[in-house]
């Protein structure tokens, strides 16, 4: 059974946002988690400030063929491609990109399934990136 999305992750998310002083946040998720995440954030007192905008994005999983609904299987390039496309289409440059740690948990070194380090996301997009510590959906 999956461990799922824990409410305590919202407190960690708030700490990341406050630590960076971010106002316009791009939070990346998966098709599986996004609906629950949207509901939790909209109902949480932690995110009721009007000066904070959290956009939840779902990068397509191109590396494994595009029909994967688990974000744990996304790779660094999937994130880079999505962020660049997001900025181009929306004409918005987020103050902060937040990515769950679960796609990088297997290596223990912050690397994805291909061995690429998550720090390349920040290097390639020019945006500050924070990793939200969380467990994989399925143990």
N, CA, C and O atoms as CSV, one atom per row, in Angstrom:
chain,resi,resn,atom,element,x,y,z
A,1,UNK,N,N,0.841,-1.182,0.000
A,1,UNK,CA,C,0.000,0.000,0.000
A,1,UNK,C,C,0.880,1.238,0.000
A,1,UNK,O,O,1.963,1.238,0.587
A,2,UNK,N,N,0.428,2.267,-0.642
A,2,UNK,CA,C,1.211,3.490,-0.758
A,2,UNK,C,C,1.251,4.274,0.536
A,2,UNK,O,O,0.318,4.216,1.337
A,3,UNK,N,N,2.336,5.008,0.737
A,3,UNK,CA,C,2.449,5.865,1.917
A,3,UNK,C,C,1.712,7.175,1.694
A,3,UNK,O,O,1.267,7.806,2.653
A,4,UNK,N,N,1.578,7.589,0.445
A,4,UNK,CA,C,0.766,8.737,0.101
A,4,UNK,C,C,1.308,10.083,0.528
A,4,UNK,O,O,2.462,10.208,0.938
A,5,UNK,N,N,0.452,11.088,0.424
A,5,UNK,CA,C,0.788,12.467,0.730
A,5,UNK,C,C,0.478,12.735,2.193
A,5,UNK,O,O,-0.653,12.544,2.639
A,6,UNK,N,N,1.462,13.169,2.921
A,6,UNK,CA,C,1.284,13.442,4.349
A,6,UNK,C,C,1.061,14.932,4.571
A,6,UNK,O,O,1.702,15.766,3.931
A,7,UNK,N,N,0.166,15.255,5.462
A,7,UNK,CA,C,-0.145,16.640,5.757
A,7,UNK,C,C,1.093,17.372,6.290
A,7,UNK,O,O,1.232,18.578,6.088
A,8,UNK,N,N,1.982,16.656,6.963
A,8,UNK,CA,C,3.196,17.289,7.500
A,8,UNK,C,C,4.079,17.870,6.398
A,8,UNK,O,O,4.891,18.758,6.659
A,9,UNK,N,N,3.926,17.377,5.173
A,9,UNK,CA,C,4.704,17.921,4.055
A,9,UNK,C,C,4.354,19.385,3.801
A,9,UNK,O,O,5.184,20.148,3.308
A,10,UNK,N,N,3.126,19.776,4.137
A,10,UNK,CA,C,2.719,21.165,3.940
A,10,UNK,C,C,3.523,22.098,4.850
A,10,UNK,O,O,3.874,23.206,4.446
A,11,UNK,N,N,3.810,21.658,6.058
A,11,UNK,CA,C,4.619,22.466,6.962
A,11,UNK,C,C,6.030,22.620,6.408
A,11,UNK,O,O,6.610,23.703,6.474
A,12,UNK,N,N,6.581,21.546,5.867
A,12,UNK,CA,C,7.906,21.612,5.255
A,12,UNK,C,C,7.901,22.535,4.039
A,12,UNK,O,O,8.843,23.300,3.828
A,13,UNK,N,N,6.839,22.460,3.245
A,13,UNK,CA,C,6.708,23.334,2.079
A,13,UNK,C,C,6.682,24.789,2.513
A,13,UNK,O,O,7.355,25.627,1.912
A,14,UNK,N,N,5.926,25.094,3.534
A,14,UNK,CA,C,5.838,26.469,4.026
A,14,UNK,C,C,7.214,26.972,4.492
A,14,UNK,O,O,7.570,28.124,4.242
A,15,UNK,N,N,7.985,26.106,5.171
A,15,UNK,CA,C,9.327,26.474,5.620
A,15,UNK,C,C,10.252,26.773,4.440
A,15,UNK,O,O,11.044,27.713,4.499
A,16,UNK,N,N,10.157,25.981,3.369
A,16,UNK,CA,C,10.979,26.233,2.177
A,16,UNK,C,C,10.634,27.581,1.559
A,16,UNK,O,O,11.523,28.344,1.178
A,17,UNK,N,N,9.347,27.868,1.462
A,17,UNK,CA,C,8.884,29.119,0.859
A,17,UNK,C,C,9.342,30.310,1.697
A,17,UNK,O,O,9.864,31.288,1.162
A,18,UNK,N,N,9.147,30.226,2.996
A,18,UNK,CA,C,9.553,31.324,3.876
A,18,UNK,C,C,11.069,31.485,3.898
A,18,UNK,O,O,11.578,32.605,3.943
A,19,UNK,N,N,11.782,30.374,3.866
A,19,UNK,CA,C,13.243,30.429,3.874
A,19,UNK,C,C,13.817,31.138,2.666
A,19,UNK,O,O,14.867,31.774,2.754
A,20,UNK,N,N,13.138,31.034,1.550
A,20,UNK,CA,C,13.580,31.696,0.316
A,20,UNK,C,C,12.923,33.054,0.113
A,20,UNK,O,O,13.325,33.810,-0.771
A,21,UNK,N,N,11.919,33.369,0.921
A,21,UNK,CA,C,11.190,34.618,0.745
A,21,UNK,C,C,10.428,34.655,-0.571
A,21,UNK,O,O,10.229,35.725,-1.146
A,22,UNK,N,N,10.005,33.503,-1.043
A,22,UNK,CA,C,9.345,33.383,-2.350
A,22,UNK,C,C,7.876,33.802,-2.273
A,22,UNK,O,O,7.195,33.584,-1.271
A,23,UNK,N,N,7.421,34.402,-3.354
A,23,UNK,CA,C,6.015,34.810,-3.469
A,23,UNK,C,C,5.309,34.055,-4.589
A,23,UNK,O,O,4.111,33.782,-4.507
A,24,UNK,N,N,6.057,33.721,-5.630
A,24,UNK,CA,C,5.499,33.039,-6.800
A,24,UNK,C,C,6.186,31.678,-6.918
A,24,UNK,O,O,7.332,31.588,-7.359
A,25,UNK,N,N,5.473,30.622,-6.520
A,25,UNK,CA,C,6.065,29.298,-6.392
A,25,UNK,C,C,5.479,28.353,-7.430
A,25,UNK,O,O,4.266,28.305,-7.635
A,26,UNK,N,N,6.358,27.605,-8.077
A,26,UNK,CA,C,5.934,26.529,-8.965
A,26,UNK,C,C,6.228,25.229,-8.234
A,26,UNK,O,O,7.388,24.861,-8.047
A,27,UNK,N,N,5.181,24.542,-7.824
A,27,UNK,CA,C,5.286,23.279,-7.113
A,27,UNK,C,C,4.999,22.160,-8.110
A,27,UNK,O,O,3.913,22.099,-8.687
A,28,UNK,N,N,5.962,21.286,-8.306
A,28,UNK,CA,C,5.799,20.232,-9.295
A,28,UNK,C,C,5.325,18.955,-8.619
A,28,UNK,O,O,5.792,18.591,-7.540
A,29,UNK,N,N,4.397,18.289,-9.269
A,29,UNK,CA,C,3.739,17.127,-8.698
A,29,UNK,C,C,3.539,16.078,-9.784
A,29,UNK,O,O,4.242,16.063,-10.795
A,30,UNK,N,N,2.578,15.213,-9.557
A,30,UNK,CA,C,2.241,14.171,-10.521
A,30,UNK,C,C,0.725,14.162,-10.723
A,30,UNK,O,O,-0.006,14.735,-9.915
A,31,UNK,N,N,0.248,13.524,-11.782
A,31,UNK,CA,C,-1.206,13.445,-11.975
A,31,UNK,C,C,-1.901,12.727,-10.821
A,31,UNK,O,O,-3.059,13.009,-10.513
A,32,UNK,N,N,-1.202,11.815,-10.199
A,32,UNK,CA,C,-1.765,11.036,-9.103
A,32,UNK,C,C,-1.959,11.871,-7.838
A,32,UNK,O,O,-2.959,11.707,-7.140
A,33,UNK,N,N,-1.031,12.750,-7.539
A,33,UNK,CA,C,-1.031,13.495,-6.281
A,33,UNK,C,C,-1.651,14.890,-6.413
A,33,UNK,O,O,-2.172,15.421,-5.432
A,34,UNK,N,N,-1.605,15.483,-7.590
A,34,UNK,CA,C,-2.027,16.878,-7.763
A,34,UNK,C,C,-3.418,17.195,-7.204
A,34,UNK,O,O,-3.544,18.193,-6.494
A,35,UNK,N,N,-4.465,16.418,-7.473
A,35,UNK,CA,C,-5.790,16.798,-6.948
A,35,UNK,C,C,-5.836,16.880,-5.419
A,35,UNK,O,O,-6.439,17.800,-4.867
A,36,UNK,N,N,-5.213,15.941,-4.748
A,36,UNK,CA,C,-5.203,15.959,-3.289
A,36,UNK,C,C,-4.351,17.116,-2.773
A,36,UNK,O,O,-4.704,17.760,-1.785
A,37,UNK,N,N,-3.238,17.375,-3.440
A,37,UNK,CA,C,-2.355,18.468,-3.053
A,37,UNK,C,C,-3.061,19.815,-3.196
A,37,UNK,O,O,-2.947,20.671,-2.318
A,38,UNK,N,N,-3.784,20.004,-4.287
A,38,UNK,CA,C,-4.542,21.246,-4.490
A,38,UNK,C,C,-5.553,21.453,-3.369
A,38,UNK,O,O,-5.693,22.556,-2.842
A,39,UNK,N,N,-6.248,20.391,-3.014
A,39,UNK,CA,C,-7.255,20.499,-1.960
A,39,UNK,C,C,-6.622,20.814,-0.609
A,39,UNK,O,O,-7.105,21.680,0.121
A,40,UNK,N,N,-5.543,20.113,-0.280
A,40,UNK,CA,C,-4.876,20.349,1.003
A,40,UNK,C,C,-4.339,21.771,1.106
A,40,UNK,O,O,-4.490,22.416,2.144
A,41,UNK,N,N,-3.720,22.262,0.050
A,41,UNK,CA,C,-3.166,23.615,0.073
A,41,UNK,C,C,-4.277,24.653,0.165
A,41,UNK,O,O,-4.152,25.627,0.907
A,42,UNK,N,N,-5.363,24.456,-0.582
A,42,UNK,CA,C,-6.449,25.443,-0.565
A,42,UNK,C,C,-7.141,25.522,0.797
A,42,UNK,O,O,-7.680,26.569,1.158
A,43,UNK,N,N,-7.129,24.428,1.549
A,43,UNK,CA,C,-7.797,24.404,2.859
A,43,UNK,C,C,-6.857,24.669,4.025
A,43,UNK,O,O,-7.312,24.848,5.154
A,44,UNK,N,N,-5.570,24.696,3.775
A,44,UNK,CA,C,-4.596,24.859,4.854
A,44,UNK,C,C,-4.440,26.321,5.251
A,44,UNK,O,O,-4.311,27.201,4.401
A,45,UNK,N,N,-4.455,26.559,6.546
A,45,UNK,CA,C,-4.226,27.910,7.067
A,45,UNK,C,C,-2.801,28.377,6.798
A,45,UNK,O,O,-2.521,29.574,6.859
A,46,UNK,N,N,-1.899,27.446,6.502
A,46,UNK,CA,C,-0.501,27.788,6.247
A,46,UNK,C,C,-0.315,28.597,4.959
A,46,UNK,O,O,0.693,29.282,4.790
A,47,UNK,N,N,-1.289,28.511,4.060
A,47,UNK,CA,C,-1.133,29.135,2.740
A,47,UNK,C,C,-2.244,30.120,2.422
A,47,UNK,O,O,-2.591,30.304,1.255
A,48,UNK,N,N,-2.799,30.747,3.425
A,48,UNK,CA,C,-3.900,31.679,3.200
A,48,UNK,C,C,-3.444,33.110,2.956
A,48,UNK,O,O,-4.266,33.980,2.665
A,49,UNK,N,N,-2.141,33.365,3.071
A,49,UNK,CA,C,-1.634,34.710,2.777
A,49,UNK,C,C,-1.868,35.041,1.309
A,49,UNK,O,O,-1.625,34.214,0.430
A,50,UNK,N,N,-2.331,36.234,1.055
A,50,UNK,CA,C,-2.652,36.640,-0.314
A,50,UNK,C,C,-1.424,36.970,-1.153
A,50,UNK,O,O,-1.509,37.036,-2.379
A,51,UNK,N,N,-0.289,37.176,-0.502
A,51,UNK,CA,C,0.910,37.549,-1.258
A,51,UNK,C,C,1.695,36.342,-1.759
A,51,UNK,O,O,2.765,36.504,-2.347
A,52,UNK,N,N,1.185,35.151,-1.538
A,52,UNK,CA,C,1.840,33.933,-2.006
A,52,UNK,C,C,0.964,33.264,-3.064
A,52,UNK,O,O,-0.231,33.052,-2.860
A,53,UNK,N,N,1.583,32.938,-4.192
A,53,UNK,CA,C,0.877,32.236,-5.254
A,53,UNK,C,C,1.595,30.909,-5.502
A,53,UNK,O,O,2.777,30.886,-5.845
A,54,UNK,N,N,0.873,29.817,-5.326
A,54,UNK,CA,C,1.436,28.493,-5.575
A,54,UNK,C,C,0.740,27.883,-6.779
A,54,UNK,O,O,-0.459,27.606,-6.748
A,55,UNK,N,N,1.500,27.680,-7.828
A,55,UNK,CA,C,1.009,27.033,-9.042
A,55,UNK,C,C,1.504,25.585,-9.001
A,55,UNK,O,O,2.700,25.342,-8.844
A,56,UNK,N,N,0.594,24.635,-9.141
A,56,UNK,CA,C,0.975,23.225,-9.137
A,56,UNK,C,C,1.052,22.745,-10.580
A,56,UNK,O,O,0.060,22.760,-11.309
A,57,UNK,N,N,2.237,22.321,-10.974
A,57,UNK,CA,C,2.461,21.843,-12.332
A,57,UNK,C,C,2.724,20.347,-12.350
A,57,UNK,O,O,3.206,19.770,-11.375
A,58,UNK,N,N,2.399,19.736,-13.477
A,58,UNK,CA,C,2.601,18.294,-13.647
A,58,UNK,C,C,3.440,18.048,-14.900
A,58,UNK,O,O,2.923,18.088,-16.016
A,59,UNK,N,N,4.728,17.794,-14.712
A,59,UNK,CA,C,5.570,17.494,-15.876
A,59,UNK,C,C,5.198,16.147,-16.485
A,59,UNK,O,O,4.984,15.178,-15.756
A,60,UNK,N,N,5.119,16.074,-17.803
A,60,UNK,CA,C,4.884,14.764,-18.432
A,60,UNK,C,C,6.137,13.905,-18.316
A,60,UNK,O,O,7.257,14.413,-18.352
A,61,UNK,N,N,5.937,12.632,-18.180
A,61,UNK,CA,C,7.065,11.705,-18.088
A,61,UNK,C,C,7.428,11.248,-19.491
A,61,UNK,O,O,6.909,10.248,-19.986
A,62,UNK,N,N,8.312,11.984,-20.115
A,62,UNK,CA,C,8.733,11.649,-21.483
A,62,UNK,C,C,9.769,10.532,-21.503
A,62,UNK,O,O,9.839,9.759,-22.458
A,63,UNK,N,N,10.569,10.451,-20.451
A,63,UNK,CA,C,11.639,9.455,-20.408
A,63,UNK,C,C,11.084,8.035,-20.493
A,63,UNK,O,O,11.659,7.179,-21.165
A,64,UNK,N,N,9.968,7.788,-19.809
A,64,UNK,CA,C,9.384,6.450,-19.811
A,64,UNK,C,C,8.159,6.352,-20.713
A,64,UNK,O,O,7.353,5.435,-20.554
A,65,UNK,N,N,8.009,7.256,-21.631
A,65,UNK,CA,C,6.963,7.117,-22.637
A,65,UNK,C,C,5.743,7.979,-22.473
A,65,UNK,O,O,4.854,7.929,-23.324
A,66,UNK,N,N,5.650,8.763,-21.432
A,66,UNK,CA,C,4.569,9.731,-21.334
A,66,UNK,C,C,3.297,9.278,-20.664
A,66,UNK,O,O,2.424,10.113,-20.429
A,67,UNK,N,N,3.135,8.008,-20.341
A,67,UNK,CA,C,1.874,7.570,-19.738
A,67,UNK,C,C,2.042,7.134,-18.283
A,67,UNK,O,O,1.237,6.354,-17.774
A,68,UNK,N,N,3.060,7.621,-17.627
A,68,UNK,CA,C,3.341,7.283,-16.242
A,68,UNK,C,C,2.663,8.308,-15.335
A,68,UNK,O,O,2.801,9.510,-15.559
A,69,UNK,N,N,1.936,7.855,-14.318
A,69,UNK,CA,C,1.241,8.796,-13.439
A,69,UNK,C,C,1.949,8.978,-12.103
A,69,UNK,O,O,1.499,9.778,-11.282
A,70,UNK,N,N,3.038,8.266,-11.861
A,70,UNK,CA,C,3.801,8.422,-10.630
A,70,UNK,C,C,4.954,9.389,-10.832
A,70,UNK,O,O,5.820,9.158,-11.676
A,71,UNK,N,N,4.970,10.458,-10.071
A,71,UNK,CA,C,6.058,11.423,-10.163
A,71,UNK,C,C,7.386,10.849,-9.709
A,71,UNK,O,O,8.443,11.381,-10.048
A,72,UNK,N,N,7.341,9.777,-8.950
A,72,UNK,CA,C,8.575,9.135,-8.483
A,72,UNK,C,C,9.425,8.639,-9.645
A,72,UNK,O,O,10.616,8.377,-9.470
A,73,UNK,N,N,8.834,8.506,-10.824
A,73,UNK,CA,C,9.548,8.002,-11.993
A,73,UNK,C,C,9.957,9.106,-12.969
A,73,UNK,O,O,10.454,8.820,-14.058
A,74,UNK,N,N,9.749,10.357,-12.583
A,74,UNK,CA,C,10.220,11.461,-13.409
A,74,UNK,C,C,11.739,11.557,-13.316
A,74,UNK,O,O,12.336,11.168,-12.312
A,75,UNK,N,N,12.347,12.074,-14.361
A,75,UNK,CA,C,13.800,12.261,-14.367
A,75,UNK,C,C,14.097,13.758,-14.491
A,75,UNK,O,O,13.215,14.553,-14.815
A,76,UNK,N,N,15.328,14.119,-14.233
A,76,UNK,CA,C,15.758,15.520,-14.248
A,76,UNK,C,C,15.354,16.214,-15.546
A,76,UNK,O,O,14.849,17.336,-15.517
A,77,UNK,N,N,15.572,15.562,-16.674
A,77,UNK,CA,C,15.249,16.198,-17.950
A,77,UNK,C,C,13.757,16.475,-18.095
A,77,UNK,O,O,13.374,17.470,-18.710
A,78,UNK,N,N,12.906,15.607,-17.537
A,78,UNK,CA,C,11.462,15.858,-17.556
A,78,UNK,C,C,11.154,17.176,-16.844
A,78,UNK,O,O,10.348,17.969,-17.329
A,79,UNK,N,N,11.788,17.409,-15.702
A,79,UNK,CA,C,11.580,18.646,-14.953
A,79,UNK,C,C,12.108,19.853,-15.712
A,79,UNK,O,O,11.428,20.876,-15.794
A,80,UNK,N,N,13.290,19.751,-16.259
A,80,UNK,CA,C,13.889,20.861,-17.003
A,80,UNK,C,C,13.003,21.250,-18.180
A,80,UNK,O,O,12.708,22.429,-18.375
A,81,UNK,N,N,12.582,20.273,-18.955
A,81,UNK,CA,C,11.733,20.542,-20.115
A,81,UNK,C,C,10.428,21.212,-19.702
A,81,UNK,O,O,9.989,22.166,-20.344
A,82,UNK,N,N,9.811,20.722,-18.640
A,82,UNK,CA,C,8.544,21.280,-18.195
A,82,UNK,C,C,8.710,22.724,-17.727
A,82,UNK,O,O,7.924,23.594,-18.102
A,83,UNK,N,N,9.724,22.978,-16.914
A,83,UNK,CA,C,9.929,24.328,-16.376
A,83,UNK,C,C,10.186,25.330,-17.504
A,83,UNK,O,O,9.622,26.424,-17.504
A,84,UNK,N,N,11.026,24.964,-18.449
A,84,UNK,CA,C,11.295,25.863,-19.580
A,84,UNK,C,C,10.033,26.128,-20.390
A,84,UNK,O,O,9.771,27.263,-20.791
A,85,UNK,N,N,9.261,25.089,-20.628
A,85,UNK,CA,C,8.006,25.248,-21.380
A,85,UNK,C,C,7.007,26.089,-20.580
A,85,UNK,O,O,6.320,26.937,-21.148
A,86,UNK,N,N,6.924,25.863,-19.292
A,86,UNK,CA,C,6.034,26.628,-18.417
A,86,UNK,C,C,6.354,28.121,-18.498
A,86,UNK,O,O,5.455,28.946,-18.663
A,87,UNK,N,N,7.635,28.460,-18.380
A,87,UNK,CA,C,8.026,29.876,-18.431
A,87,UNK,C,C,7.731,30.485,-19.798
A,87,UNK,O,O,7.314,31.640,-19.890
A,88,UNK,N,N,7.945,29.720,-20.844
A,88,UNK,CA,C,7.704,30.218,-22.189
A,88,UNK,C,C,6.212,30.460,-22.435
A,88,UNK,O,O,5.830,31.502,-22.968
A,89,UNK,N,N,5.375,29.503,-22.049
A,89,UNK,CA,C,3.939,29.603,-22.314
A,89,UNK,C,C,3.217,30.575,-21.388
A,89,UNK,O,O,2.295,31.271,-21.814
A,90,UNK,N,N,3.631,30.626,-20.128
A,90,UNK,CA,C,2.936,31.474,-19.159
A,90,UNK,C,C,3.551,32.855,-19.033
A,90,UNK,O,O,2.933,33.765,-18.481
A,91,UNK,N,N,4.774,33.017,-19.545
A,91,UNK,CA,C,5.509,34.269,-19.406
A,91,UNK,C,C,5.697,34.640,-17.928
A,91,UNK,O,O,5.732,35.816,-17.566
A,92,UNK,N,N,5.816,33.604,-17.085
A,92,UNK,CA,C,6.017,33.776,-15.651
A,92,UNK,C,C,7.341,33.139,-15.276
A,92,UNK,O,O,7.647,32.018,-15.683
A,93,UNK,N,N,8.124,33.875,-14.491
A,93,UNK,CA,C,9.374,33.332,-13.957
A,93,UNK,C,C,9.206,33.164,-12.450
A,93,UNK,O,O,9.255,34.146,-11.709
A,94,UNK,N,N,9.005,31.923,-11.989
A,94,UNK,CA,C,8.777,31.695,-10.554
A,94,UNK,C,C,9.973,32.131,-9.705
A,94,UNK,O,O,11.121,32.088,-10.149
A,95,UNK,N,N,9.673,32.551,-8.473
A,95,UNK,CA,C,10.721,32.868,-7.501
A,95,UNK,C,C,11.367,31.595,-6.982
A,95,UNK,O,O,12.521,31.593,-6.553
A,96,UNK,N,N,10.593,30.505,-7.030
A,96,UNK,CA,C,11.047,29.243,-6.466
A,96,UNK,C,C,10.334,28.083,-7.137
A,96,UNK,O,O,9.127,28.131,-7.375
A,97,UNK,N,N,11.093,27.044,-7.438
A,97,UNK,CA,C,10.525,25.787,-7.925
A,97,UNK,C,C,10.733,24.765,-6.816
A,97,UNK,O,O,11.842,24.602,-6.307
A,98,UNK,N,N,9.654,24.077,-6.446
A,98,UNK,CA,C,9.728,23.049,-5.405
A,98,UNK,C,C,9.393,21.714,-6.037
A,98,UNK,O,O,8.380,21.556,-6.718
A,99,UNK,N,N,10.278,20.753,-5.789
A,99,UNK,CA,C,10.150,19.424,-6.369
A,99,UNK,C,C,10.214,18.401,-5.236
A,99,UNK,O,O,11.078,18.509,-4.366
A,100,UNK,N,N,9.322,17.412,-5.226
A,100,UNK,CA,C,9.407,16.382,-4.193
A,100,UNK,C,C,10.694,15.571,-4.335
A,100,UNK,O,O,11.204,15.374,-5.438
A,101,UNK,N,N,11.199,15.115,-3.214
A,101,UNK,CA,C,12.463,14.365,-3.218
A,101,UNK,C,C,12.313,12.930,-3.716
A,101,UNK,O,O,13.309,12.282,-4.038
A,102,UNK,N,N,11.097,12.432,-3.784
A,102,UNK,CA,C,10.888,11.008,-4.074
A,102,UNK,C,C,11.524,10.503,-5.370
A,102,UNK,O,O,11.970,9.356,-5.392
A,103,UNK,N,N,11.594,11.291,-6.458
A,103,UNK,CA,C,12.270,10.766,-7.655
A,103,UNK,C,C,13.781,10.609,-7.474
A,103,UNK,O,O,14.451,9.991,-8.302
A,104,UNK,N,N,14.309,11.168,-6.393
A,104,UNK,CA,C,15.748,11.145,-6.159
A,104,UNK,C,C,16.125,10.307,-4.936
A,104,UNK,O,O,17.286,10.298,-4.526
A,105,UNK,N,N,15.156,9.607,-4.355
A,105,UNK,CA,C,15.383,8.849,-3.125
A,105,UNK,C,C,16.146,7.543,-3.323
A,105,UNK,O,O,16.815,7.077,-2.401
A,106,UNK,N,N,16.058,6.957,-4.491
A,106,UNK,CA,C,16.680,5.643,-4.685
A,106,UNK,C,C,18.192,5.686,-4.610
A,106,UNK,O,O,18.812,4.750,-4.107
A,107,UNK,N,N,18.792,6.752,-5.098
A,107,UNK,CA,C,20.254,6.804,-5.160
A,107,UNK,C,C,20.891,7.184,-3.827
A,107,UNK,O,O,22.020,6.781,-3.547
A,108,UNK,N,N,20.194,7.941,-3.014
A,108,UNK,CA,C,20.787,8.440,-1.789
A,108,UNK,C,C,21.719,9.623,-2.028
A,108,UNK,O,O,22.265,10.189,-1.081
A,109,UNK,N,N,21.899,9.995,-3.285
A,109,UNK,CA,C,22.795,11.096,-3.647
A,109,UNK,C,C,22.082,12.177,-4.453
A,109,UNK,O,O,22.735,12.998,-5.098
A,110,UNK,N,N,20.755,12.186,-4.425
A,110,UNK,CA,C,20.001,13.204,-5.142
A,110,UNK,C,C,20.024,13.014,-6.643
A,110,UNK,O,O,19.965,13.979,-7.405
A,111,UNK,N,N,20.110,11.761,-7.060
A,111,UNK,CA,C,20.153,11.450,-8.494
A,111,UNK,C,C,18.887,10.724,-8.916
A,111,UNK,O,O,18.280,9.989,-8.137
A,112,UNK,N,N,18.499,10.946,-10.171
A,112,UNK,CA,C,17.300,10.306,-10.703
A,112,UNK,C,C,17.614,8.900,-11.225
A,112,UNK,O,O,18.707,8.375,-11.011
A,113,UNK,N,N,16.646,8.308,-11.905
A,113,UNK,CA,C,16.811,6.946,-12.440
A,113,UNK,C,C,17.940,6.832,-13.457
A,113,UNK,O,O,18.492,5.751,-13.663
A,114,UNK,N,N,18.280,7.951,-14.091
A,114,UNK,CA,C,19.348,7.937,-15.099
A,114,UNK,C,C,20.709,8.245,-14.490
A,114,UNK,O,O,21.730,8.168,-15.174
A,115,UNK,N,N,20.727,8.589,-13.217
A,115,UNK,CA,C,21.976,8.938,-12.551
A,115,UNK,C,C,22.284,10.421,-12.555
A,115,UNK,O,O,23.349,10.832,-12.093
A,116,UNK,N,N,21.378,11.226,-13.065
A,116,UNK,CA,C,21.598,12.667,-13.152
A,116,UNK,C,C,21.178,13.351,-11.855
A,116,UNK,O,O,20.127,13.037,-11.297
A,117,UNK,N,N,21.994,14.280,-11.378
A,117,UNK,CA,C,21.742,14.951,-10.110
A,117,UNK,C,C,20.666,16.032,-10.273
A,117,UNK,O,O,20.606,16.717,-11.294
A,118,UNK,N,N,19.822,16.168,-9.249
A,118,UNK,CA,C,18.722,17.136,-9.306
A,118,UNK,C,C,19.222,18.572,-9.428
A,118,UNK,O,O,18.486,19.430,-9.914
A,119,UNK,N,N,20.432,18.853,-9.007
A,119,UNK,CA,C,20.983,20.213,-9.088
A,119,UNK,C,C,21.048,20.722,-10.522
A,119,UNK,O,O,21.092,21.931,-10.749
A,120,UNK,N,N,21.053,19.810,-11.489
A,120,UNK,CA,C,21.045,20.212,-12.898
A,120,UNK,C,C,19.775,20.970,-13.270
A,120,UNK,O,O,19.779,21.742,-14.229
A,121,UNK,N,N,18.697,20.765,-12.532
A,121,UNK,CA,C,17.446,21.476,-12.814
A,121,UNK,C,C,17.653,22.968,-12.613
A,121,UNK,O,O,17.264,23.774,-13.458
A,122,UNK,N,N,18.262,23.334,-11.499
A,122,UNK,CA,C,18.539,24.741,-11.222
A,122,UNK,C,C,19.549,25.300,-12.216
A,122,UNK,O,O,19.394,26.419,-12.706
A,123,UNK,N,N,20.567,24.529,-12.506
A,123,UNK,CA,C,21.602,24.973,-13.443
A,123,UNK,C,C,21.042,25.226,-14.841
A,123,UNK,O,O,21.425,26.195,-15.496
A,124,UNK,N,N,20.152,24.375,-15.292
A,124,UNK,CA,C,19.634,24.475,-16.662
A,124,UNK,C,C,18.488,25.473,-16.816
A,124,UNK,O,O,18.280,26.012,-17.904
A,125,UNK,N,N,17.741,25.724,-15.735
A,125,UNK,CA,C,16.599,26.641,-15.842
A,125,UNK,C,C,16.913,28.040,-15.324
A,125,UNK,O,O,16.217,28.998,-15.661
A,126,UNK,N,N,17.956,28.162,-14.508
A,126,UNK,CA,C,18.291,29.460,-13.937
A,126,UNK,C,C,17.363,29.882,-12.813
A,126,UNK,O,O,17.373,31.043,-12.403
A,127,UNK,N,N,16.557,28.950,-12.309
A,127,UNK,CA,C,15.628,29.243,-11.221
A,127,UNK,C,C,16.077,28.553,-9.942
A,127,UNK,O,O,16.665,27.473,-9.996
A,128,UNK,N,N,15.808,29.163,-8.792
A,128,UNK,CA,C,16.112,28.480,-7.536
A,128,UNK,C,C,15.202,27.264,-7.373
A,128,UNK,O,O,13.995,27.345,-7.599
A,129,UNK,N,N,15.790,26.150,-6.982
A,129,UNK,CA,C,15.057,24.901,-6.818
A,129,UNK,C,C,15.278,24.390,-5.402
A,129,UNK,O,O,16.406,24.344,-4.912
A,130,UNK,N,N,14.199,24.014,-4.765
A,130,UNK,CA,C,14.261,23.372,-3.451
A,130,UNK,C,C,13.616,21.997,-3.567
A,130,UNK,O,O,12.656,21.797,-4.311
A,131,UNK,N,N,14.165,21.072,-2.820
A,131,UNK,CA,C,13.634,19.718,-2.778
A,131,UNK,C,C,12.805,19.580,-1.504
A,131,UNK,O,O,13.293,19.840,-0.404
A,132,UNK,N,N,11.564,19.172,-1.660
A,132,UNK,CA,C,10.662,18.923,-0.532
A,132,UNK,C,C,10.834,17.468,-0.121
A,132,UNK,O,O,10.452,16.556,-0.855
A,133,UNK,N,N,11.402,17.261,1.042
A,133,UNK,CA,C,11.650,15.903,1.512
A,133,UNK,C,C,10.341,15.150,1.699
A,133,UNK,O,O,9.439,15.605,2.403
A,134,UNK,N,N,10.255,14.003,1.060
A,134,UNK,CA,C,9.080,13.155,1.186
A,134,UNK,C,C,9.462,11.711,0.836
A,134,UNK,O,O,10.520,11.448,0.264
A,135,UNK,N,N,8.598,10.821,1.185
A,135,UNK,CA,C,8.837,9.419,0.878
A,135,UNK,C,C,8.261,9.081,-0.484
A,135,UNK,O,O,7.414,9.803,-1.008
A,136,UNK,N,N,8.727,7.982,-1.050
A,136,UNK,CA,C,8.137,7.526,-2.297
A,136,UNK,C,C,6.702,7.109,-2.046
A,136,UNK,O,O,6.341,6.751,-0.925
A,137,UNK,N,N,5.885,7.154,-3.083
A,137,UNK,CA,C,4.482,6.776,-2.938
A,137,UNK,C,C,4.361,5.304,-2.561
A,137,UNK,O,O,3.566,4.938,-1.695
A,138,UNK,N,N,5.146,4.475,-3.212
A,138,UNK,CA,C,5.082,3.047,-2.922
A,138,UNK,C,C,6.399,2.568,-2.382
A,138,UNK,O,O,7.454,2.839,-2.956
A,139,UNK,N,N,6.341,1.845,-1.261
A,139,UNK,CA,C,7.546,1.287,-0.638
A,139,UNK,C,C,7.939,-0.022,-1.296
A,139,UNK,O,O,8.930,-0.637,-0.903
